[in-house]
Amino acid sequence: MPAPTIIARTPPPPSRVWGLASATFHEAGYEHLVEVVHQRDPGARRRLESVELAVYDPAGVALGQRTIDVQEEIVDLAAAAAEIAGPAPRVMAVFDARYDDRIFPYRPHHYGYLRGPGGDAPIYYAVNAALGGVPDRIGAQRTNHFETYTFLRRALAARHSVLLGNLSRFAPATAHVLAFYEGGGRAGDEATLPPKAHAEVALPAEREGRRLERVEVKAPFRLASYVVGRRERSEEMVLFDHLFSYFT
């Protein structure tokens, strides 16, 4: 019997397309622009493949989505949210980006611009990445689930809070929020978020006469998390910034 013929097959080249979800929160009445940075070179080696925008209400109900043209440098999130969700007071906007991994070592950059109706100075911020894509691409072996934020000594607002969003498709998440005050005092709270739900956790500006210094968020996986500061009377945001992550 003749020996069987062995045909060598060349495996297909590995895909260079990666995905990463990032999220922000939009409140009605604000100007809100999101810049998608393309970082293209002449050989088109660095490029954004696609971006999908999905919008969710606080309970995690999907209100709708739209495909963003990757040639569109600036996305008017206020207009898109109004078109998708109508006059909802606050929504979580999730950007699902698919990109050539050579665009940047671990993420495409989305930057945001916020301006409220009261005429305060605009707020510029980086859109918060969540749920994977980041730790394994920069060498971390364990889930990133500890985030913190330190406040300026000069308070910018009378009321602070943390906005938290769970981008998971199936798993709920319980986030532990710890507020630290001058002299070592602290206060704790927690929020349990179903998939795609979001909530605002209040941070008292003082505790027993001591000023708020820092906030920490601990969760089973990385949530979309922002520190918010609001004026006492108008409720307009004067602080909107993502927490900073540590590896545990």
Secondary structure, DSSP 4 states (H G I P E B T S, - for coil): -PPPPPPP-PPPPPP-EEEEEEEEEEETT-EEEEEEP----TT--S-EEEEEEEEE-TT--EEEEEEEPTT-SEEEHHHHHHHHH-S-SEEEEEEEEEEEGGGSSS---EEEEEE-TT-PPPEEEEPEEESSSSGGGGT--S---EEEEE--SS---SEEEEEEE---SS--EEEEEEEEEGGG-EEEEEEEE-TT-EEEEEE-SEETTEEEEEEEEE-SSPPEEEEEEE-TTT--EEEEEE-EEE--
